[in-house]
Amino acid sequence: EHHGKYYLYLNRTDWTSNRLEGGGNTRIGLATSTDLHQWEVDNRGPLLPLGPPGSWDSVFMMANGAARTPDGKFAITYAGYNGKTWGGIGLATAERPDGPFIKHLANPVLPAVRGSWERLIHEHTLYRDGDRYLLMYTGFDGTGDQGGLAESTDLVHWTKHAQNPVFRRIEPGRFDSVHLRPRSLFRLDGSYYYLFYE
């Protein structure tokens, strides 16, 4: 919420290719509301351009997180896909919640790691916890998804938890025995952290 208006960063597909998941290139859009019930989609087009051909975010850019930066800017975190692999998590910032947004030069700020449990990094959730930011993210090792945790004070430099993946597949045959994808993290009453996942 900013000055009486709510901002929702969403993912929009242009339906230009039946060869791509979702039917085309996916980019980040915006919807706004004053009451959380009625939403108006901003029709100016994508908030950010896709990366140049072959770059890590050249086909899909999917917003998963938003927060205020330490210096008061508005930040979006997003997963990037180049048509072959999910390369990590990018950061874009703006002076206003409706943009214009600028991609960080160090993107992806949380890159995938070849040959590891996080050889692909995609779905994630961002939570501001006091003076720090917590990022619960999805890593894929070729067989399934698990959840990792990273912490930052500036949204650019991230420290991964030493025991990653902290959200692991444990029991074969369960509904979540293959894919564990963190989707929403928050803290309630200053005590427990709660995580919704798919």
C-alpha positions as a Markdown table, in Angstrom:
| # | Residue | x | y | z |
|---|---|---|---|---|
| 1 | Glu | 0.0 | 0.0 | 0.0 |
| 2 | His | 1.3 | 3.5 | -0.9 |
| 3 | His | -0.7 | 6.7 | -0.5 |
| 4 | Gly | -4.0 | 4.9 | -0.2 |
| 5 | Lys | -3.5 | 2.6 | -3.2 |
| 6 | Tyr | -2.6 | -1.1 | -3.3 |
| 7 | Tyr | -0.2 | -2.4 | -6.0 |
| 8 | Leu | -0.2 | -5.9 | -7.3 |
| 9 | Tyr | 2.7 | -7.1 | -9.5 |
| 10 | Leu | 1.4 | -9.9 | -11.8 |
| 11 | Asn | 2.6 | -12.1 | -14.6 |
| 12 | Arg | 1.2 | -11.6 | -18.0 |
| 13 | Thr | 1.6 | -13.9 | -21.1 |
| 14 | Asp | 1.3 | -12.5 | -24.6 |
| 15 | Trp | 0.0 | -15.7 | -26.3 |
| 16 | Thr | 2.5 | -15.5 | -29.1 |
| 17 | Ser | 3.8 | -19.1 | -29.1 |
| 18 | Asn | 2.2 | -22.5 | -28.4 |
| 19 | Arg | 5.7 | -24.0 | -28.0 |
| 20 | Leu | 6.2 | -22.1 | -24.7 |
| 21 | Glu | 4.7 | -23.0 | -21.4 |
| 22 | Gly | 1.7 | -20.7 | -20.9 |
| 23 | Gly | 1.4 | -19.9 | -24.6 |
| 24 | Gly | 4.0 | -17.2 | -25.0 |
| 25 | Asn | 6.5 | -14.8 | -23.4 |
| 26 | Thr | 5.7 | -13.9 | -19.8 |
| 27 | Arg | 6.4 | -10.4 | -18.4 |
| 28 | Ile | 5.6 | -8.4 | -15.3 |
| 29 | Gly | 2.5 | -6.3 | -15.3 |
| 30 | Leu | 0.7 | -4.2 | -12.7 |
| 31 | Ala | -2.8 | -3.9 | -11.2 |
| 32 | Thr | -4.0 | -1.3 | -8.6 |
| 33 | Ser | -6.8 | -1.1 | -6.1 |
| 34 | Thr | -8.1 | 1.2 | -3.4 |
| 35 | Asp | -10.1 | -1.4 | -1.5 |
| 36 | Leu | -8.5 | -4.8 | -2.3 |
| 37 | His | -11.8 | -5.9 | -3.9 |
| 38 | Gln | -11.9 | -4.1 | -7.2 |
| 39 | Trp | -8.7 | -4.2 | -9.3 |
| 40 | Glu | -7.7 | -2.3 | -12.4 |
| 41 | Val | -5.0 | -3.7 | -14.7 |
| 42 | Asp | -2.5 | -1.1 | -15.9 |
| 43 | Asn | -2.6 | -1.4 | -19.7 |
| 44 | Arg | 0.6 | 0.5 | -20.3 |
| 45 | Gly | 2.3 | -2.8 | -21.0 |
| 46 | Pro | 5.1 | -4.7 | -19.2 |
| 47 | Leu | 6.9 | -2.9 | -16.4 |
| 48 | Leu | 10.2 | -4.4 | -17.6 |
| 49 | Pro | 11.5 | -5.5 | -20.9 |
| 50 | Leu | 12.7 | -9.1 | -21.5 |
| 51 | Gly | 16.4 | -9.5 | -21.7 |
| 52 | Pro | 18.3 | -9.6 | -25.0 |
| 53 | Pro | 18.1 | -13.0 | -27.0 |
| 54 | Gly | 19.9 | -15.7 | -25.1 |
| 55 | Ser | 20.2 | -13.8 | -21.8 |
| 56 | Trp | 19.1 | -15.4 | -18.6 |
| 57 | Asp | 15.7 | -13.6 | -18.6 |
| 58 | Ser | 15.0 | -13.4 | -22.4 |
| 59 | Val | 11.8 | -15.5 | -22.5 |
| 60 | Phe | 10.1 | -15.4 | -19.1 |
| 61 | Met | 10.2 | -12.8 | -16.3 |
| 62 | Met | 7.9 | -13.9 | -13.4 |
| 63 | Ala | 7.4 | -11.5 | -10.4 |
| 64 | Asn | 7.4 | -13.3 | -7.1 |
| 65 | Gly | 8.3 | -10.7 | -4.5 |
| 66 | Ala | 8.0 | -7.0 | -3.8 |
| 67 | Ala | 9.4 | -4.8 | -0.9 |
| 68 | Arg | 10.7 | -1.3 | -0.1 |
| 69 | Thr | 14.4 | -1.0 | -0.3 |
| 70 | Pro | 16.5 | 0.5 | 2.7 |
| 71 | Asp | 16.6 | 3.8 | 0.9 |
| 72 | Gly | 12.8 | 3.9 | 0.2 |
| 73 | Lys | 12.7 | 2.7 | -3.4 |
| 74 | Phe | 10.2 | 0.1 | -4.6 |
| 75 | Ala | 11.7 | -3.3 | -5.5 |
| 76 | Ile | 10.5 | -6.3 | -7.4 |
| 77 | Thr | 12.2 | -9.7 | -7.4 |
| 78 | Tyr | 11.6 | -12.0 | -10.3 |
| 79 | Ala | 12.5 | -15.4 | -11.8 |
| 80 | Gly | 14.1 | -15.4 | -15.2 |
| 81 | Tyr | 13.9 | -18.1 | -17.9 |
| 82 | Asn | 15.8 | -18.1 | -21.3 |
| 83 | Gly | 13.9 | -20.9 | -23.0 |
| 84 | Lys | 16.1 | -23.7 | -21.6 |
| 85 | Thr | 16.8 | -23.0 | -18.0 |
| 86 | Trp | 15.7 | -20.9 | -15.0 |
| 87 | Gly | 18.8 | -18.9 | -14.3 |
| 88 | Gly | 18.0 | -17.4 | -10.9 |
| 89 | Ile | 16.4 | -14.4 | -9.3 |
| 90 | Gly | 16.6 | -10.8 | -10.5 |
| 91 | Leu | 16.0 | -7.4 | -8.9 |
| 92 | Ala | 14.5 | -4.3 | -10.3 |
| 93 | Thr | 13.8 | -1.0 | -8.5 |
| 94 | Ala | 11.9 | 2.2 | -9.0 |
| 95 | Glu | 11.3 | 5.5 | -7.3 |
| 96 | Arg | 7.5 | 5.0 | -7.6 |
| 97 | Pro | 5.5 | 1.8 | -7.2 |
| 98 | Asp | 4.2 | 2.0 | -10.8 |
| 99 | Gly | 7.7 | 2.5 | -12.2 |
| 100 | Pro | 9.6 | 3.0 | -14.3 |
| 101 | Phe | 11.6 | 0.0 | -13.0 |
| 102 | Ile | 15.3 | -0.5 | -13.7 |
| 103 | Lys | 17.0 | -3.9 | -13.6 |
| 104 | His | 20.0 | -4.2 | -11.3 |
| 105 | Leu | 23.3 | -4.5 | -13.2 |
| 106 | Ala | 24.4 | -7.5 | -11.1 |
| 107 | Asn | 21.3 | -9.6 | -12.1 |
| 108 | Pro | 20.6 | -12.3 | -11.4 |
| 109 | Val | 21.4 | -11.3 | -7.8 |
| 110 | Leu | 20.7 | -14.9 | -6.7 |
| 111 | Pro | 22.0 | -17.1 | -9.6 |
| 112 | Ala | 21.4 | -20.8 | -10.1 |
| 113 | Val | 24.4 | -23.1 | -9.3 |
| 114 | Arg | 25.3 | -25.8 | -11.8 |
| 115 | Gly | 25.6 | -29.4 | -10.6 |
| 116 | Ser | 23.8 | -28.7 | -7.3 |
| 117 | Trp | 20.4 | -29.0 | -5.7 |
| 118 | Glu | 19.7 | -25.5 | -7.1 |
| 119 | Arg | 20.9 | -25.9 | -10.6 |
| 120 | Leu | 17.6 | -24.1 | -11.5 |
| 121 | Ile | 16.2 | -21.4 | -9.3 |
| 122 | His | 12.7 | -20.1 | -9.9 |
| 123 | Glu | 9.6 | -19.6 | -7.7 |
| 124 | His | 10.3 | -17.7 | -4.5 |
| 125 | Thr | 8.8 | -15.4 | -1.8 |
| 126 | Leu | 10.4 | -12.3 | -0.4 |
| 127 | Tyr | 9.7 | -11.0 | 3.2 |
| 128 | Arg | 11.1 | -8.0 | 4.9 |
| 129 | Asp | 11.8 | -8.9 | 8.5 |
| 130 | Gly | 12.9 | -5.7 | 10.3 |
| 131 | Asp | 16.3 | -4.6 | 8.9 |
| 132 | Arg | 16.8 | -7.8 | 6.9 |
| 133 | Tyr | 15.1 | -9.4 | 3.9 |
| 134 | Leu | 14.4 | -13.2 | 3.8 |
| 135 | Leu | 14.1 | -15.0 | 0.5 |
| 136 | Met | 12.7 | -18.5 | 0.4 |
| 137 | Tyr | 13.4 | -19.8 | -3.0 |
| 138 | Thr | 12.9 | -23.0 | -5.1 |
| 139 | Gly | 15.9 | -25.0 | -6.3 |
| 140 | Phe | 15.5 | -27.8 | -8.8 |
| 141 | Asp | 18.1 | -30.6 | -9.1 |
| 142 | Gly | 16.7 | -32.5 | -12.1 |
| 143 | Thr | 14.4 | -34.7 | -10.0 |
| 144 | Gly | 12.3 | -32.3 | -8.0 |
| 145 | Asp | 12.1 | -29.0 | -6.2 |
| 146 | Gln | 13.2 | -28.0 | -2.7 |
| 147 | Gly | 13.3 | -24.8 | -0.7 |
| 148 | Gly | 16.3 | -22.7 | 0.1 |
| 149 | Leu | 16.7 | -19.7 | 2.4 |
| 150 | Ala | 18.8 | -16.6 | 1.8 |
| 151 | Glu | 19.2 | -13.4 | 3.8 |
| 152 | Ser | 20.2 | -9.9 | 2.8 |
| 153 | Thr | 20.2 | -6.3 | 4.1 |
| 154 | Asp | 20.2 | -4.6 | 0.7 |
| 155 | Leu | 18.4 | -7.1 | -1.7 |
| 156 | Val | 21.6 | -7.4 | -3.8 |
| 157 | His | 24.0 | -9.4 | -1.7 |
| 158 | Trp | 22.6 | -12.6 | -0.4 |
| 159 | Thr | 23.9 | -15.1 | 2.2 |
| 160 | Lys | 22.5 | -18.6 | 1.8 |
| 161 | His | 21.7 | -20.6 | 4.8 |
| 162 | Ala | 24.4 | -23.1 | 5.7 |
| 163 | Gln | 21.9 | -26.0 | 5.9 |
| 164 | Asn | 20.2 | -25.4 | 2.5 |
| 165 | Pro | 17.9 | -26.8 | 1.3 |
| 166 | Val | 16.1 | -26.0 | 4.6 |
| 167 | Phe | 12.7 | -27.1 | 3.1 |
| 168 | Arg | 13.4 | -30.7 | 1.9 |
| 169 | Arg | 11.5 | -33.5 | 0.4 |
| 170 | Ile | 11.2 | -36.2 | 3.0 |
| 171 | Glu | 8.6 | -38.9 | 2.4 |
| 172 | Pro | 8.0 | -40.7 | -0.9 |
| 173 | Gly | 4.4 | -41.0 | -1.9 |
| 174 | Arg | 3.2 | -37.8 | -0.2 |
| 175 | Phe | 1.4 | -35.1 | -2.2 |
| 176 | Asp | 4.5 | -33.0 | -1.9 |
| 177 | Ser | 7.2 | -35.7 | -2.3 |
| 178 | Val | 8.5 | -34.3 | -5.7 |
| 179 | His | 8.0 | -30.6 | -5.7 |
| 180 | Leu | 8.2 | -28.2 | -2.7 |
| 181 | Arg | 8.0 | -24.6 | -3.9 |
| 182 | Pro | 7.9 | -21.8 | -1.3 |
| 183 | Arg | 5.2 | -19.3 | -2.2 |
| 184 | Ser | 4.4 | -17.0 | 0.8 |
| 185 | Leu | 6.5 | -16.4 | 3.9 |
| 186 | Phe | 5.4 | -14.1 | 6.8 |
| 187 | Arg | 5.8 | -13.7 | 10.5 |
| 188 | Leu | 2.8 | -13.5 | 12.9 |
| 189 | Asp | 2.9 | -11.6 | 16.2 |
| 190 | Gly | 6.7 | -11.5 | 16.2 |
| 191 | Ser | 7.0 | -15.2 | 17.0 |
| 192 | Tyr | 6.6 | -18.0 | 14.4 |
| 193 | Tyr | 7.3 | -17.8 | 10.7 |
| 194 | Tyr | 4.7 | -19.3 | 8.4 |
| 195 | Leu | 5.3 | -20.6 | 5.0 |
| 196 | Phe | 2.7 | -21.5 | 2.3 |
| 197 | Tyr | 4.0 | -23.7 | -0.4 |
| 198 | Glu | 2.9 | -25.6 | -3.5 |
